[in-house]
Amino acid sequence: MHWKDLLCSGRIRDFKGKPGSGDLRTEFEKDYHRIIGSASFRRLQDKTQVFPLDKSDFIRTRLTHSLEVSSFAKSLGQNVSEEILQNIKDPGFLPSYKADVSDILQCAGLLHDIGNPPFGHFGETAIREWFLKHLPKLWWKGKPLTEVLPVQMQEDFYHFEGNAQALRLVTKLHYLVDAHGMNLTKGLLGTIIKYPTASTEVCSRSGDIRTKKMGYFYADREVFQQIQEGTGTYGKRHPLTFLLEAADDIAYKTADIEDAVKKGCLSYEQLLQELQNFPGGAQEEEYEKLVELLRYRYQRALEKGMDHPRGNAVQNWLVQVQGRMIKSATAGFVEHYEELMAGTYKKDLFFGMPGTGMMEALGEIAYQYAFISRPILRLEIGADAIFAFLLGRFVDAAIAYDSGMGMTSVQEKLMSVISDNYKAIYHIYAEGKEETERLYLRLLLVTDEVCGMTDSYAKALYQELSGIP
């Protein structure tokens, strides 16, 4: 892979500004303004990061998380670019590319969760499990859908992914000017495709991060191919994707700990004890230094007479952990540079680097104290009921929609609830398609609608349609 291709500034639909317009922005800077001005980005303010429907000012939403990822990603881009220019000295990496890399990663951080459904990662699980359970029971002209839909169309729902939905949203569903969505640069689109893999190729046990999850829907295969050709990746992972993923890991693994402390799910003493007892942690010199640093931050908070020394210690410590992790990810990129550029590197950037143990420990502690805490589990049970109801009602209506079979009055009313923009996109891409693919696109229309909902809207719509006052 070559940087001149990887940083492709071309778009799916060619767009050139008018001569003499005075717009001096680069194409990647234009991407940034398209993203932050979009309704899809604004909706992230009412989507769950960890704690659903939380009213606290301190707890992160998908929006605040995305801003943090964007910041870390840009920092990583600046660090890595300097390493390439000063130490690696790749002749294919021009000095002007530093700004492009930083801008692409800043934008990618804003977009990385934009396709996620309401109620956090649980929403993805709920959608997958609903289709696994119900697709064999849904019928089309006397046959179950599992006998009607080709394998890849079925697998798209069984492996439903927020990352694939993000690509779909920014290239199609953001229907502002035409059917090309935000019409972003191919260099940026290539970066947000974390898994350049079809749903039929997913293999989470392969040891290759590229095939861990699905990266695009069958419906978006042509867009995917155009991005691959434009960036020269051809099924390989874009090198900048590794930096985006590292930024996401740094952001959520530290933020989840801070939010768990803020919510009272995890105390300073419990955090320290868990870190001390984490298997394998003591084998890392860097790990021990970081644990000692947590103790030091607590002592400093006591000396300063802080009102809440434990919370202050954790917050200050996590900021320092973030700095160490940025350094570790940068080192990982430099060490594996040739493999990354060849598309053969299979792990994340922290693998085997100082700080790996701390990243693993923070993830495990957050899981134990936040993700499977009683409040979260209760909220997820409620969210499951919401998904089951909405998917059941909308899928039933969507199967009959635009089929010539006739619809009940309730089905018609349900389809009127779905976004007019999403229905317009369906009709554009369904035109000329054979019957089976049109059916598949109608099922995607439902997942498009559900993923576009905020937590509050999904809950309110569920209550309204089910007659709950």
C-alpha positions as CSV (number, residue, x, y, z in Angstrom):
1,M,0.0,0.0,0.0
2,H,1.2,3.5,-0.7
3,W,0.4,6.7,1.1
4,K,-0.6,8.7,-2.0
5,D,-3.4,6.2,-2.4
6,L,-4.2,5.6,1.2
7,L,-4.8,9.4,1.7
8,C,-7.1,9.5,-1.3
9,S,-9.0,12.8,-1.4
10,G,-11.4,11.7,-4.1
11,R,-15.1,11.1,-3.3
12,I,-17.6,8.5,-4.5
13,R,-19.4,11.4,-6.3
14,D,-16.8,13.8,-7.7
15,F,-17.2,17.2,-6.2
16,K,-15.2,20.3,-7.1
17,G,-15.6,23.7,-5.5
18,K,-16.3,26.6,-7.7
19,P,-13.2,28.5,-8.9
20,G,-12.7,31.8,-6.9
21,S,-15.0,30.7,-4.1
22,G,-12.3,31.5,-1.6
23,D,-12.6,28.1,0.1
24,L,-9.0,27.2,1.1
25,R,-9.9,24.1,3.1
26,T,-8.4,20.8,2.1
27,E,-10.8,18.0,1.2
28,F,-10.3,16.4,4.6
29,E,-11.1,19.6,6.4
30,K,-14.3,19.8,4.4
31,D,-15.1,16.3,5.7
32,Y,-14.8,17.6,9.3
33,H,-17.4,20.3,8.7
34,R,-19.8,17.9,6.9
35,I,-19.7,15.6,9.9
36,I,-20.2,18.0,12.7
37,G,-23.0,19.7,10.9
38,S,-24.9,16.5,10.4
39,A,-28.0,15.4,12.3
40,S,-26.6,11.9,12.6
41,F,-23.6,13.2,14.6
42,R,-25.9,15.3,16.8
43,R,-28.0,12.3,17.7
44,L,-25.0,10.8,19.4
45,Q,-25.6,13.1,22.4
46,D,-28.6,10.9,23.3
47,K,-27.0,7.5,22.7
48,T,-25.5,5.3,25.4
49,Q,-21.8,4.8,25.9
50,V,-22.1,2.5,29.0
51,F,-24.9,3.8,31.2
52,P,-28.2,3.9,29.3
53,L,-30.6,6.9,29.8
54,D,-28.3,8.3,32.5
55,K,-29.2,11.9,33.6
56,S,-25.9,12.7,35.2
57,D,-23.9,15.5,33.6
58,F,-20.7,13.6,34.2
59,I,-21.4,10.3,32.5
60,R,-20.3,10.0,28.9
61,T,-22.6,9.7,25.9
62,R,-21.6,8.4,22.4
63,L,-21.1,12.1,21.5
64,T,-18.6,12.9,24.3
65,H,-16.9,9.6,23.7
66,S,-16.5,10.3,20.0
67,L,-15.0,13.7,20.7
68,E,-12.5,12.1,23.0
69,V,-11.6,9.4,20.4
70,S,-11.3,12.1,17.8
71,S,-8.8,14.0,20.0
72,F,-6.7,10.9,20.8
73,A,-6.8,9.8,17.1
74,K,-5.5,13.2,16.0
75,S,-2.7,13.1,18.5
76,L,-1.7,9.6,17.4
77,G,-1.7,10.8,13.8
78,Q,0.6,13.7,14.7
79,N,3.0,11.4,16.6
80,V,3.1,8.7,14.0
81,S,3.6,11.2,11.1
82,E,6.6,12.7,12.9
83,E,8.1,9.2,13.5
84,I,7.7,8.4,9.8
85,L,9.3,11.6,8.7
86,Q,12.1,11.8,11.2
87,N,13.0,8.1,11.9
88,I,11.4,5.7,9.5
89,K,12.1,8.1,6.6
90,D,9.7,6.5,4.1
91,P,10.2,8.4,0.9
92,G,6.5,7.8,0.0
93,F,5.4,9.9,3.0
94,L,5.6,13.6,2.1
95,P,5.8,16.3,4.8
96,S,2.3,17.6,3.7
97,Y,0.8,14.2,4.6
98,K,1.1,14.9,8.3
99,A,-1.8,17.3,8.2
100,D,-3.8,15.0,6.1
101,V,-3.3,12.0,8.4
102,S,-4.2,14.1,11.4
103,D,-7.4,15.5,9.8
104,I,-8.5,12.0,8.6
105,L,-8.0,10.5,12.0
106,Q,-9.8,13.4,13.7
107,C,-12.8,12.9,11.4
108,A,-12.6,9.1,11.8
109,G,-12.8,9.5,15.6
110,L,-16.1,11.5,15.2
111,L,-17.5,8.8,12.9
112,H,-16.4,5.6,14.5
113,D,-19.6,5.0,16.5
114,I,-22.1,6.9,14.3
115,G,-23.8,3.7,13.1
116,N,-24.3,2.2,16.5
117,P,-27.9,1.5,17.5
118,P,-29.4,2.9,20.8
119,F,-28.4,1.4,24.2
120,G,-24.8,0.8,23.4
121,H,-23.2,-2.4,22.2
122,F,-26.1,-4.2,23.7
123,G,-28.2,-2.8,20.8
124,E,-26.0,-4.7,18.3
125,T,-26.4,-7.9,20.3
126,A,-30.1,-7.4,20.5
127,I,-30.5,-7.0,16.7
128,R,-28.3,-10.0,15.9
129,E,-30.1,-12.2,18.4
130,W,-33.6,-11.1,17.2
131,F,-32.8,-12.1,13.6
132,L,-31.2,-15.4,14.6
133,K,-34.4,-16.3,16.4
134,H,-37.0,-14.8,14.1
135,L,-35.6,-14.9,10.5
136,P,-36.4,-18.7,10.1
137,K,-40.0,-17.9,11.3
138,L,-40.7,-15.1,8.9
139,W,-42.4,-16.1,5.7
140,W,-42.4,-14.8,2.1
141,K,-44.8,-16.3,-0.4
142,G,-45.1,-19.6,1.4
143,K,-41.4,-20.0,2.2
144,P,-39.4,-19.1,5.3
145,L,-37.0,-16.2,4.7
146,T,-34.0,-18.5,5.3
147,E,-35.0,-20.4,2.1
148,V,-35.6,-17.1,0.2
149,L,-32.6,-14.9,1.0
150,P,-29.1,-15.9,-0.2
151,V,-26.6,-16.8,2.5
152,Q,-24.8,-13.4,2.6
153,M,-28.0,-11.5,3.0
154,Q,-28.9,-13.6,6.0
155,E,-25.5,-13.4,7.5
156,D,-25.6,-9.6,7.3
157,F,-28.3,-9.7,10.0
158,Y,-26.8,-12.5,12.0
159,H,-23.5,-10.6,12.2
160,F,-25.1,-7.1,12.4
161,E,-22.4,-4.5,13.2
162,G,-22.4,-0.8,14.1
163,N,-19.2,-0.4,12.0
164,A,-20.9,-1.6,8.9
165,Q,-23.9,0.5,9.6
166,A,-21.6,3.6,10.0
167,L,-20.3,3.0,6.4
168,R,-23.9,2.7,5.2
169,L,-25.0,5.8,7.0
170,V,-22.3,8.1,5.7
171,T,-22.3,6.8,2.2
172,K,-26.1,6.5,1.7
173,L,-28.5,7.2,4.5
174,H,-27.5,10.8,5.2
175,Y,-29.8,12.0,2.5
176,L,-29.1,15.7,2.1
177,V,-28.1,16.3,-1.5
178,D,-28.4,12.9,-3.1
179,A,-28.1,9.2,-2.5
180,H,-24.3,9.4,-1.7
181,G,-24.8,10.4,2.0
182,M,-22.2,12.8,3.3
183,N,-20.0,12.0,0.2
184,L,-16.8,11.9,2.3
185,T,-13.3,11.3,0.9
186,K,-12.3,7.7,0.2
187,G,-9.2,8.1,2.5
188,L,-11.5,8.8,5.4
189,L,-14.0,6.1,4.4
190,G,-11.2,3.5,4.1
191,T,-10.1,4.4,7.6
192,I,-13.4,3.9,9.3
193,I,-13.8,0.4,7.8
194,K,-12.4,-1.5,10.7
195,Y,-13.1,-4.9,9.2
196,P,-12.7,-5.1,5.4
197,T,-14.7,-8.4,5.5
198,A,-18.1,-9.6,4.3
199,S,-20.5,-11.2,6.7
200,T,-19.8,-14.6,5.1
201,E,-16.0,-14.2,5.8
202,V,-16.2,-13.4,9.5
203,C,-13.9,-15.6,11.6
204,S,-13.4,-14.3,15.1
205,R,-10.9,-17.1,15.9
206,S,-8.6,-16.6,12.9
207,G,-6.2,-14.5,15.0
208,D,-6.4,-11.8,12.3
209,I,-8.1,-8.7,13.5
210,R,-9.3,-8.0,10.0
211,T,-11.8,-10.8,10.1
212,K,-13.0,-10.3,13.7
213,K,-16.3,-8.8,12.6
214,M,-18.3,-7.8,9.5
215,G,-17.3,-4.5,7.8
216,Y,-19.9,-3.9,5.2
217,F,-23.3,-5.1,4.1
218,Y,-24.0,-6.9,0.8
219,A,-26.1,-3.9,-0.1
220,D,-23.0,-1.7,0.1
221,R,-20.6,-4.0,-1.7
222,E,-20.2,-1.6,-4.6
223,V,-19.3,1.4,-2.4
224,F,-16.9,-0.8,-0.5
225,Q,-15.2,-1.8,-3.7
226,Q,-14.9,1.8,-4.9
227,I,-13.2,2.7,-1.6
228,Q,-10.8,-0.2,-1.8
229,E,-9.9,0.7,-5.4
230,G,-9.4,4.4,-4.5
231,T,-7.2,3.7,-1.5
232,G,-5.4,0.7,-2.9
233,T,-6.2,-1.5,0.1
234,Y,-8.0,-4.4,-1.7
235,G,-9.2,-6.3,1.3
236,K,-6.3,-5.2,3.5
237,R,-6.9,-3.0,6.6
238,H,-6.0,0.7,6.1
239,P,-3.0,1.5,8.3
240,L,-4.7,4.5,9.9
241,T,-7.5,2.1,11.0
242,F,-5.1,0.7,13.6
243,L,-4.6,4.2,15.0
244,L,-8.3,4.8,15.1
245,E,-8.9,1.6,17.0
246,A,-6.1,2.4,19.4
247,A,-7.6,5.8,20.1
248,D,-11.0,4.1,20.7
249,D,-9.4,1.6,23.1
250,I,-7.6,4.3,25.1
251,A,-10.8,6.4,25.3
252,Y,-13.3,3.8,26.4
253,K,-11.0,1.7,28.7
254,T,-10.1,4.8,30.7
255,A,-13.5,6.5,30.5
256,D,-15.4,3.4,31.5
257,I,-13.3,3.3,34.7
258,E,-13.9,7.0,35.4
259,D,-17.7,6.6,34.8
260,A,-17.9,3.5,37.0
261,V,-16.3,5.5,39.8
262,K,-18.6,8.5,39.2
263,K,-21.6,6.2,39.4
264,G,-20.4,4.5,42.6
265,C,-20.0,1.1,40.9
266,L,-16.2,1.1,41.6
267,S,-14.2,2.7,44.5
268,Y,-10.6,3.8,44.6
269,E,-9.8,0.9,47.0
270,Q,-11.5,-1.7,44.7
271,L,-9.6,-0.3,41.6
272,L,-6.3,-0.5,43.4
273,Q,-7.0,-4.0,44.7
274,E,-8.0,-5.3,41.3
275,L,-4.9,-3.8,39.7
276,Q,-2.7,-5.4,42.3
277,N,-4.4,-8.8,41.8
278,F,-4.6,-8.8,38.0
279,P,-2.9,-11.9,36.7
280,G,0.3,-11.2,34.7
281,G,0.3,-7.5,35.6
282,A,3.3,-7.8,37.9
283,Q,5.4,-9.2,35.1
284,E,5.4,-5.8,33.4
285,E,7.6,-3.0,34.7
286,E,5.4,-0.4,33.1
287,Y,2.3,-1.9,34.8
288,E,3.9,-1.7,38.2
289,K,4.9,1.9,37.6
290,L,1.3,2.8,36.7
291,V,-0.1,1.0,39.8
292,E,2.4,2.9,42.0
293,L,1.4,6.1,40.2
294,L,-2.3,5.6,41.3
295,R,-1.1,5.4,44.9
296,Y,0.9,8.5,44.4
297,R,-2.0,10.4,43.0
298,Y,-4.1,9.5,46.0
299,Q,-1.4,10.7,48.4
300,R,-1.1,14.0,46.5
301,A,-4.8,14.5,46.7
302,L,-4.7,14.0,50.4
303,E,-1.8,16.5,50.8
304,K,-3.7,19.1,48.8
305,G,-6.7,18.7,51.0
306,M,-9.1,17.7,48.2
307,D,-12.7,17.2,49.2
308,H,-12.9,13.9,47.3
309,P,-9.3,12.6,47.2
310,R,-10.2,9.2,45.9
311,G,-12.1,10.4,42.9
312,N,-9.5,13.1,42.2
313,A,-6.8,10.5,42.3
314,V,-8.5,8.2,39.8
315,Q,-9.2,11.1,37.4
316,N,-5.7,12.4,37.5
317,W,-4.2,8.9,37.2
318,L,-6.4,8.1,34.2
319,V,-5.1,11.2,32.3
320,Q,-1.6,10.0,32.8
321,V,-2.5,6.4,31.8
322,Q,-3.9,7.9,28.5
323,G,-0.6,9.6,27.9
324,R,1.3,6.4,28.4
325,M,-1.1,4.5,26.1
326,I,-0.7,7.1,23.3
327,K,3.1,6.6,23.6
328,S,2.7,2.8,23.5
329,A,0.4,2.8,20.5
330,T,2.8,5.1,18.6
331,A,5.6,2.7,19.4
332,G,3.5,-0.2,18.2
333,F,2.9,1.5,14.8
334,V,6.5,2.2,14.3
335,E,7.7,-1.3,15.3
336,H,5.2,-2.9,12.9
337,Y,5.4,-0.3,10.1
338,E,6.4,-2.6,7.3
339,E,3.7,-5.2,8.2
340,L,1.1,-2.4,8.5
341,M,2.0,-1.0,5.0
342,A,1.9,-4.5,3.5
343,G,-1.4,-5.3,5.1
344,T,-0.1,-8.4,6.9
345,Y,-0.2,-7.2,10.5
346,K,-2.9,-9.2,12.4
347,K,-2.9,-7.7,16.0
348,D,-3.7,-4.4,17.6
349,L,-1.0,-1.8,18.2
350,F,-0.7,-2.6,21.9
351,F,0.1,-6.3,21.4
352,G,3.4,-7.1,23.0
353,M,4.1,-3.4,23.9
354,P,4.6,-1.9,27.3
355,G,1.2,-1.1,28.7
356,T,-0.6,-4.1,27.2
357,G,-1.2,-5.5,30.7
358,M,-2.8,-2.2,31.9
359,M,-5.1,-2.1,28.9
360,E,-6.3,-5.6,29.6
361,A,-6.7,-4.9,33.3
362,L,-8.8,-1.8,32.8
363,G,-11.0,-3.6,30.3
364,E,-11.6,-6.5,32.7
365,I,-12.3,-4.3,35.7
366,A,-14.7,-2.1,33.7
367,Y,-16.5,-5.3,32.6
368,Q,-16.8,-6.6,36.2
369,Y,-17.9,-3.4,37.8
370,A,-19.8,-1.6,35.1
371,F,-21.0,-3.7,32.2
372,I,-22.4,-6.5,34.4
373,S,-23.4,-4.4,37.3
374,R,-27.0,-4.7,38.5
375,P,-28.2,-1.3,37.2
376,I,-26.8,-2.0,33.7
377,L,-28.3,-5.5,33.6
378,R,-31.7,-4.2,34.5
379,L,-31.6,-1.5,31.9
380,E,-30.4,-4.0,29.2
381,I,-33.4,-6.3,30.0
382,G,-35.7,-3.3,29.4
383,A,-33.8,-2.4,26.2
384,D,-34.2,-6.0,25.0
385,A,-38.0,-5.6,25.3
386,I,-37.8,-2.4,23.3
387,F,-35.8,-4.0,20.5
388,A,-38.0,-7.1,20.4
389,F,-41.1,-5.0,20.1
390,L,-39.8,-2.5,17.5
391,L,-38.2,-5.0,15.3
392,G,-41.2,-7.3,15.4
393,R,-43.6,-4.7,14.4
394,F,-41.5,-2.9,11.8
395,V,-40.2,-6.1,10.1
396,D,-43.7,-7.4,9.7
397,A,-44.7,-4.1,8.0
398,A,-41.6,-3.9,5.9
399,I,-42.0,-7.4,4.4
400,A,-45.3,-6.3,2.9
401,Y,-44.2,-2.8,2.0
402,D,-43.6,-2.1,-1.7
403,S,-44.3,-5.8,-2.5
404,G,-47.6,-5.6,-4.3
405,M,-49.1,-8.0,-1.7
406,G,-51.2,-5.4,0.0
407,M,-50.8,-4.0,3.5
408,T,-53.1,-3.8,6.6
409,S,-53.9,-0.3,7.9
410,V,-51.6,-0.9,10.9
411,Q,-48.7,-1.9,8.6
412,E,-49.2,1.2,6.6
413,K,-49.2,3.4,9.7
414,L,-46.0,1.7,10.9
415,M,-44.2,2.4,7.6
416,S,-45.3,6.0,7.8
417,V,-43.3,6.2,11.1
418,I,-40.1,5.3,9.3
419,S,-37.9,8.2,8.1
420,D,-38.9,9.5,4.7
421,N,-35.2,9.9,3.9
422,Y,-34.5,6.2,4.6
423,K,-37.5,5.2,2.5
424,A,-36.3,7.4,-0.3
425,I,-32.9,5.7,-0.2
426,Y,-34.6,2.3,-0.2
427,H,-36.5,3.2,-3.4
428,I,-33.4,4.6,-5.1
429,Y,-31.4,1.4,-4.5
430,A,-34.3,-1.0,-4.9
431,E,-35.1,0.2,-8.4
432,G,-34.4,-2.5,-11.0
433,K,-33.4,-5.1,-8.4
434,E,-34.9,-8.5,-8.4
435,E,-37.5,-9.4,-5.9
436,T,-35.3,-11.2,-3.3
437,E,-32.8,-8.3,-3.1
438,R,-35.7,-5.8,-2.7
439,L,-37.0,-7.9,0.3
440,Y,-33.5,-7.8,1.8
441,L,-33.3,-4.0,1.3
442,R,-36.6,-3.7,3.1
443,L,-35.3,-5.6,6.1
444,L,-32.3,-3.2,6.1
445,L,-34.7,-0.3,6.0
446,V,-35.9,-1.5,9.4
447,T,-32.4,-1.8,10.9
448,D,-31.6,1.6,9.4
449,E,-34.5,3.1,11.2
450,V,-33.8,1.5,14.5
451,C,-30.1,2.3,14.4
452,G,-31.0,6.0,13.7
453,M,-33.0,6.2,16.9
454,T,-31.7,7.8,20.1
455,D,-32.1,6.0,23.4
456,S,-34.9,8.3,24.5
457,Y,-36.8,8.2,21.1
458,A,-36.6,4.4,21.0
459,K,-38.0,4.2,24.5
460,A,-40.7,6.8,23.8
461,L,-41.8,5.1,20.5
462,Y,-42.0,1.7,22.2
463,Q,-44.2,3.1,24.9
464,E,-46.4,5.0,22.4
465,L,-46.9,2.1,20.0
466,S,-47.5,-0.4,22.8
467,G,-50.0,1.8,24.5
468,I,-48.0,2.4,27.6
469,P,-49.0,5.9,29.1
